[in-house]
């Protein structure tokens, strides 16, 4: 219990910032257009600056066990398959709906929540593990859902569908920042001191602003539409995926720090990218929005609980 309370205390300010954004978004004078404008600004400037600053130090970071990629993304593929089965057998969804439903169970809010929470809960020693997941996360999971949807639509893999996905991914400022930061980090290229200072200054405000933006965003979504499916997606995301990551990490013999880092990332709420996919394919928009609200609120309890359990069980 003391470990659980310790993590709750550590993470409460982070989730508190999201709650502040949520409350702000509910005030009568606040306009949704302001939330969207602030969100675009945060995604276009501070968050990319934070990611470039973080990933450009890859070459100087301590080495991490690469098997964490197998544990994390192996769980994503397994839970994605479970999600499709649940979506079909329990909710009777078609192939496209199954794919979006399943994506909600594996796509975490790693940028908005993962980076600041991992830094606070696990310390800077965990950031190399977080950085390695960030490098592969978006492209891997976007490819997974795109192939799944293309197969559901046409019964075969479509290069046109993959091309459309790549265009969408590579024009995303977050992905561009990850690619730039990774190239700088892998090559060992050092940015000029003025550029480093600017990126550091912008990155220092990215975490708090991102959490407030997350709260503003979920204030626009209700939980009434598709509540049952929203709860099911949240269950996959907050319980099934982190437990699957934990099991694979133990089976692979990952060191505790890497294990804790990837379980934390897997335990986070449904990522905003899932809503973008639902909007793009015009399916489950209300259900995914519901899962975002529910999973963000519930993660304030489940994430500290999972971290405490890992510590208690060695």
Long-range contacts (C-beta under 8 A, 24 or more apart in sequence): 3-307, 3-308, 3-311, 3-312, 4-304, 4-305, 4-308, 6-308, 7-121, 7-303, 7-304, 7-305, 7-307, 7-308, 8-300, 8-301, 8-304, 10-120, 10-121, 10-304, 11-117, 11-120, 11-121, 11-300, 11-303, 11-304, 12-300, 13-120, 14-113, 14-116, 14-117, 14-120, 14-207, 14-211, 15-211, 15-299, 15-300, 17-208, 17-211, 17-212, 17-215, 18-211, 18-212, 18-214, 18-215, 18-218, 18-296, 19-215, 20-212, 20-215, 21-211, 21-212, 21-213, 21-214, 21-215, 21-216, 21-217, 21-219, 22-215, 22-216, 22-218, 22-219, 23-215, 23-219, 24-212, 24-215, 24-216, 24-219, 25-215, 25-216, 25-217, 25-219, 25-220, 26-219, 32-220, 35-213, 35-216, 35-217, 35-219, 35-220, 38-209, 38-212, 38-213, 38-216, 39-213, 39-216, 39-217, 42-206, 42-209, 42-210, 42-213, 43-173, 43-174, 44-173, 45-202, 46-202, 46-203, 46-205, 46-206, 46-209, 46-210, 47-111, 47-112, 47-173, 47-174, 47-177, 47-206, 47-210, 48-173, 48-174, 48-176, 48-177, 49-177, 49-198, 49-199, 49-202, 49-203, 49-206, 50-115, 50-199, 50-202, 50-203, 50-206, 50-207, 51-111, 51-134, 51-174, 51-177, 51-178, 51-181, 52-177, 52-180, 52-181, 52-184, 52-199, 53-181, 53-196, 53-199, 53-200, 53-203, 54-115, 54-127, 54-131, 54-134, 54-181, 54-203, 55-131, 55-134, 55-135, 55-177, 55-178, 55-181, 55-182, 55-184, 55-185, 56-181, 56-184, 56-185, 56-189, 56-191, 57-185, 58-128, 58-131, 58-181, 58-182, 58-185, 58-186, 59-185, 59-186, 59-187, 59-188, 61-127, 61-128, 61-131, 61-185, 62-125, 62-128, 63-128, 64-128, 64-129, 64-132, 64-258, 65-254, 65-255, 65-258, 66-132, 67-252, 67-253, 67-254, 68-129, 68-132, 68-133, 68-249, 68-254, 68-258, 68-259, 68-261, 68-262, 69-132, 69-133, 69-136, 70-248, 70-252, 71-245, 71-248, 71-249, 71-252, 71-254, 71-259, 71-262, 72-133, 72-245, 72-262, 72-265, 72-266, 73-136, 73-140, 74-248, 75-106, 75-241, 75-244, 75-245, 75-248, 75-266, 76-106, 76-140, 76-141, 76-144, 76-241, 77-144, 78-244, 79-105, 79-106, 79-236, 79-240, 79-241, 79-244, 80-105, 80-106, 80-144, 80-148, 82-236, 82-240, 83-233, 83-236, 84-148, 86-232, 86-236, 90-232, 91-228, 91-229, 91-232, 93-284, 94-152, 95-148, 95-149, 95-151, 95-152, 95-153, 96-149, 96-152, 96-153, 96-281, 96-283, 97-283, 97-284, 98-148, 98-152, 99-145, 99-148, 99-149, 99-152, 100-145, 100-149, 100-274, 100-277, 100-278, 100-281, 100-283, 100-284, 100-288, 101-229, 101-232, 101-233, 101-284, 101-287, 102-145, 102-148, 102-236, 103-141, 103-144, 103-145, 103-274, 103-277, 104-233, 104-236, 104-237, 104-270, 104-274, 104-288, 104-291, 105-233, 105-236, 105-237, 105-240, 105-241, 106-141, 106-236, 106-237, 106-241, 107-141, 107-270, 107-271, 107-273, 107-274, 108-137, 108-237, 108-241, 108-265, 108-266, 108-267, 108-268, 108-269, 108-270, 108-271, 109-214, 109-268, 109-269, 109-270, 109-271, 109-272, 109-296, 110-134, 110-137, 110-265, 110-268, 110-271, 111-174, 111-210, 112-210, 112-211, 112-213, 112-214, 112-271, 112-272, 113-211, 113-214, 113-268, 113-269, 113-299, 114-264, 114-265, 114-268, 115-207, 116-207, 116-208, 116-210, 116-211, 117-264, 117-268, 117-303, 118-261, 118-264, 118-265, 119-207, 121-264, 121-307, 122-257, 122-260, 122-261, 122-264, 125-257, 126-257, 126-260, 126-261, 126-264, 129-257, 129-258, 129-261, 129-262, 130-261, 130-265, 131-185, 133-261, 133-262, 133-265, 134-178, 135-178, 135-182, 138-169, 138-172, 138-174, 138-175, 138-178, 138-273, 139-169, 139-175, 141-273, 142-168, 142-169, 142-273, 145-277, 149-281, 168-280, 214-272, 214-296, 217-272, 217-292, 218-292, 218-293, 218-296, 221-289, 221-290, 221-292, 221-293, 222-286, 222-289, 222-290, 222-293, 223-290, 223-293, 223-294, 224-290, 225-286, 225-287, 225-289, 225-290, 226-284, 226-286, 226-287, 226-290, 227-290, 229-284, 229-287, 229-290, 229-291, 230-287, 230-288, 230-289, 230-290, 230-291, 230-293, 230-294, 231-290, 231-291, 231-294, 233-270, 233-287, 233-288, 233-291, 233-295, 234-269, 234-270, 234-291, 234-294, 234-295, 234-298, 237-268, 237-269, 237-270, 237-291, 237-295, 238-267, 238-269, 238-295, 238-298, 238-299, 238-302, 238-303, 239-302, 241-266, 241-267, 242-266, 242-267, 242-306, 246-306, 246-310, 256-310, 256-314, 259-310, 260-307, 260-310, 263-306, 263-307, 263-310, 264-303, 264-306, 264-307, 267-299, 267-302, 267-303, 267-306, 267-307, 268-299, 268-303, 269-295, 269-296, 269-298, 269-299, 270-295, 270-296
